């Protein structure tokens, strides 16, 4: 008999945009809907074998906590079936089953009662629960004076010391100090060796990789993947790296010239257009790592200015400056300028790795002002996106660092 069986599990939440809409819906005996529906879980099916430890991973909002709450029967599915064979213990939300006005000692008795223990059984277990939690004299203080980590300590201590066949743990490994996290992990390993069935959700991939037999990867409530731990972790990391490096669209539309990131433009200069060319001279915004690229800037100077500073910067989607240059760093002196111009900046090797990058282009009075003040002649920020493409053999991170591996066999040391 399998301890956990899930068949076509679906969970919907009703979202009411205004107060009173739920009451209005009740008055119509639900014949008229005043809500929107949010699907938290969609048609999940899986089984857990006896003594198996299964991890649940995914982004925030992917449905991990909702799934564990349904398995703990603190929430109920909209459709589908769950079959639980055995006594269940769980720690989900740290405050579940705790009254903030009562002391830790009183809450231990309340939580144990909720999990089906008699007062006599709770009194017998209390010393080991208290010792594992490490709360010492704080056990007699009200829960409302506890930190989140202390509440988790107490909740986890109760959960693992009551009799159970199936343990459900939601994100406890992400809360609390390092030593307590180690205690939790060691306890989970010990229960696994005892043949207990465990389901744990966590963002800490290194920990779940160490003690989980299989992983479930959720994506927006759907079963994205279930399988061996190493395979699922590899897929999840690759998906995260792809999403993190992608920029969906420019923050400022290229066609909207009325928007400017700077509150004080000096005027006199207008950037008319920016274009990007690959090594073959083709206009493009998609470049292979390690190859060359040329940036063309066309601009109009309406009033004569002295030796402006032309600047190009490449930024990651979180604003981190990855690379940049300006004409002052090349000791270029353009002298006095007025009229229409086009400038070219050629990069022999674009050494940024896979991902999307903003290309910011500006014309400044000098290099100093381009660093410390927002007073350019004109600037185009977050309007252009350059997509870099690289292979696995190029490595990881932000920059391309060509390398070559070599292995030599050494004589054995005595």
C-alpha positions, 0 to 999 in steps of 0.5 A, a space after each residue: 500500500 502506497 502511503 501517498 497517492 494523488 490523482 488529478 489534483 486541482 485547486 482553485 481559489 476564488 478572488 473577490 475584487 471588492 468587499 461584499 461580493 462574496 455575500 452577494 454571491 451567497 444571496 444568489 445561491 451561487 447562481 451568479 459569480 462575482 469572483 475571478 478564479 485563480 488555479 493554484 494546482 492543475 491536474 497533478 498525479 503522482 505516488 510516493 513509495 513507502 520510505 521514500 523522501 520526495 522533494 518539491 521545488 519550483 518558483 514562489 507561487 508555483 503551488 508547493 505550499 498549496 500541495 502540502 496543505 492539501 496533503 495535510 488536510 488543512 486545505 481541500 482540493 477543488 477536484 481530484 483525489 488524494 489517498 493518505 495511508 498512515 499517520 501524518 505529521 506536518 509543519 507548514 506555516 510556522 504559526 499553524 496551530 499556535 496561539 500567539 497569546 499563549 506560551 510555547 509550553 501551552 502551544 505544544 500541548 495545543 499542537 499535540 492535541 490537534 495532532 491527536 495526542 492525549 495529555 498524558 502522551 504530550 507530557 511524556 514527549 514534552 522534555 524531548 520536544 523542549 530540548 530539541 527546540 533549544 528554546 530553554 527558558 523562552 518556552 514559557 514566554 508568549 509565542 508573540 514574543 518569538 522570532 519567526 525562526 523560534 516559532 519554526 524551531 518549536 513547530 518542527 520539534 513538535 512535528 518530528 516527535 509525535 508518532 507519524 508515518 508521513 512527514 510533510 515539511 514546508 520551507 523549514 530549511 530556509 528559516 532559522 539559524 545554521 545549526 538548527 537547519 543542520 539538526 533538521 536535515 539530520 532528523 530527516 535523514 534519520 527518519 528516512 533510515 527508519 522507513 518513514 515517508 517524507 515530502 519536503 518543499 525547499 528552495 535550497 537545492 543542495 539540501 534536497 539533493 542530498 536526501 531526496 530520492 526524487 523531486 517534483 518540479 512545479 511550474 505555475 501549479 502544473 507538474 513540470 517534471 518528476 524524476 531523479 533528483 539530479 535530472 530535475 535539479 539540472 532542468 530547474 537550474 537551466 530554466 532559472 538561468 534562461 528566465 533570469 537572463 531574459 529581458 522581455 521588452 525595453 523599459 522605454 519604448 524606442 519610438 517614444 522620444 518624449 521619455 527620458 531617464 534624466 530629469 535635467 537634459 542640457 539640450 543642444 544635442 539630439 541622438 537621432 538613432 542607434 544601430 548595431 552591426 555584427 562582424 559581417 556588417 549586418 544590422 542586428 541585435 543578436 551577437 555570438 559571444 566572442 565575436 565583434 560588434 560595431 555600434 553606430 550613433 547618429 546625432 544632431 548638434 544644434 549649438 556648437 559644443 566642445 569635445 563631447 563625451 560619447 558613452 556606451 554601456 551594457 547592463 544586465 536586466 537587474 541594472 548591473 554594469 557589465 561593460 562600458 566605454 567612452 571616447 574620453 577613455 580613448 583620449 579622443 578629442 573631437 574639438 568643436 562640433 556643430 551639425 549632423 554626425 555619426 560615430 562608430 564604436 567597434 568592439 573586437 570581441 563581445 565577451 559577454 555570455 548568454 543573456 539579454 543586456 541593455 545597451 545605453 548610449 549617451 552624449 555628455 559634456 565630459 566623462 566626469 559628468 557622465 559618472 557623477 551627475 545626470 546632466 547629459 546632452 542626450 541619452 538613450 537608456 533602457 531602449 535597446 536590447 542586445 542578445 548574446 548567445 554562447 555555448 556550454 563550452 564557453 563556460 558560465 557567468 557573465 564574461 567569456 574567458 577562453 580556456 583549455 584543460 589539460 591533465 597530467 598523471 603524476 607519480 605516486 607520492 610516498 
